[in-house]
């Protein structure tokens, strides 16, 4: 049993893989880490610096995007579609900008129209955007 757990841990954590399920699990962890950076920054920018929550959400999303990119290329995806890292980051960012637009619209909609607390709106939006970001990045950039 211990050997099975060690092998599973090695496959999930250490080995490079093309298996979409393992990549999604890793992306979920990376996304969670980026989300902590994102939502923590949102809270700090809004509550401590007094920045309007939609502006804070954009700034925080950008910090989360950078975190996500760095962890994704180092741990989640081992095959790249593009040779140029500059172009790759540009496309990664473009996908992120679509996510950012969705993020803003969803947070605004949930907060203003459904009267949900902005932090809860962010959590709901992040869950929706996770699927978009993984699918787009996996199939466009890291086949």
Buried (B, 14 or more C-beta within 10 A) or exposed (E): EEEEEEEEEEEBEEEEBEEEEBBBBBBBBBBEBBBEBBBEBBBEBBEEEEBEBBEBBBBBBBBBBBBBBEBBBEBBBEEEEBEEEEEBBEBBBEBBBBBBEBBBEBBBBBBEEEEBEBBEBBBBBBEEBBEBBBEBBBEBBBE
